[in-house]
């Protein structure tokens, strides 16, 4: 069983570490700009870092759900590779947003595209499971 999920688990750990890094960047920015919790407004530099972290955190559960579904029902290797691409795009999003709000656009489009691909892979994998399990029809054999 573990050989079927080890790549997904590795990408998940990397994602958690990335989220921790984003959280730490907000803590450092709070200290640098003298903004104590629960305040969330301040200089634009702080607000961009804060928004980048919050936006990344909001999408993280969606990413995890799609990563695991695509990996379990479609293909672990493809899902893990897409997961790494997503994490790289999110890192670029964070660093781009920190520099300027316009530099976040390309990475957010890339990460959103990866989520759509993971969603499609998940849906296809789950559909294949239902058709093969409940209807006893192997869709893949129809194409060979």
N, C-alpha and C positions, 0 to 999 in steps of 0.2 A: 504493500500500500504506500509506503513512504516514497518509493521511487516514482510514484504517480503524482506526488505533490511537492517534492523537494524544491523544484524550481519556483513554484508558486509561493512556497513558504519563504524562500530566499528573497524574492521580490517584495513580499510583504514586510519582512524585516527591514529591507532597505527603505521602503516607504515610511515606516515608523521612524526610522532614524532621520529621514529627510524632514518629516513633520517636527521632530524634536529640534532639529537645526533651525527651522523657521520660527518655532516658539522662542528659542534662545535669541534669535535676531531681534525679536520684539522686545525682549527683556533688556538687551543691550541698548536698543534705541530708546527705550523708556529712561534708562539711566543717562544716556548721552543728552537727551533733550529735556530731562527733568520732568517727566510726565508720570505721575503716580496713578496706579489703578484706583478707581475704575475709569478714569478719564481715557477717552479714545481720540481726542482731538488735540492738535498741536500744530507744529510746523508741517508743511507739505511733505518734507522728507520723512517724518515720523508716520504720518498718515498713510503714505504709500507703502511703507514696510508693514504697518499694521493691517492694511487692506489685503496685501499680498498673502500674508499669513492666514487671515480669516478666510479669504477666498479658497486658498489651498485646503484648509481644514474642512470647508463645506463640501468640497468635491471628493475628499478622501474616502468616505464610506461608499460612495457610488463607485469609485475606482476599485475598491477592494471587492465589492460584491461582483462586479463584472469580471474582474481578473480571475476570481475563483470559479465562477460559473463557466467562463470561456475555457479555463484550464481543465476543469473536470469533465465538461460535456463535449468540448470541441477538440482542443489540442493544447497540452501543457506547454510545450516549447514555444508555440506561437503566442500563447497568452503571456508567457513570461517575457518574451522579446518585446511584445507590445507594452507590457508593464514597465520594462526598463525605458522604453522610448517615452512613455508617459511621465515617468519620474524625471527624466532628463529635461523634457519640455517644461515640467512644473518648476524645476530648478532655474531654467532660463527665464521663465515667467517671473519668478520671485526676484532674481537679480535684475531683470529688465525693468520691472515695476519699481524697484528700489531706485534705479537711476532716473526714470521718467515714465510717466503713465503711458506714453505712446509706445514705449519699447516692450510693453507687455502683450501687444496684440498678436504678433506672429506666434509666440509660444502658446498663447491661450487657444489659438485656432488649431495648432498641432495637437495639443493635449485633448481638446474637444473632439477632434477627428479620431484620435486613438480610442476615446471612450465609445464613439459610435461604432468603430470596428469591433471592439470588444463586445458591445451590445449585439451586433449582428452575429458574431461567432457564438455567443451564448444562446441566442434564439435558435440558430440553426442546429446547434448541438442538442439543445433540449427538444426541439422538434424531432430530430432524428431519433433520440431516445424514445420518445412517446410512440412514434410510428413503428419503430422496430420492436419495442417491448410490448405494446398493447395491440398492435395490428399485425405483428409478426411479419412485417415487410421490411426488408433491408434495402433502403434507398440506394446505397452505394453499389449494390449488385445490379441495379437497373442501368447504371451508367457504364458497366463493364461488359 
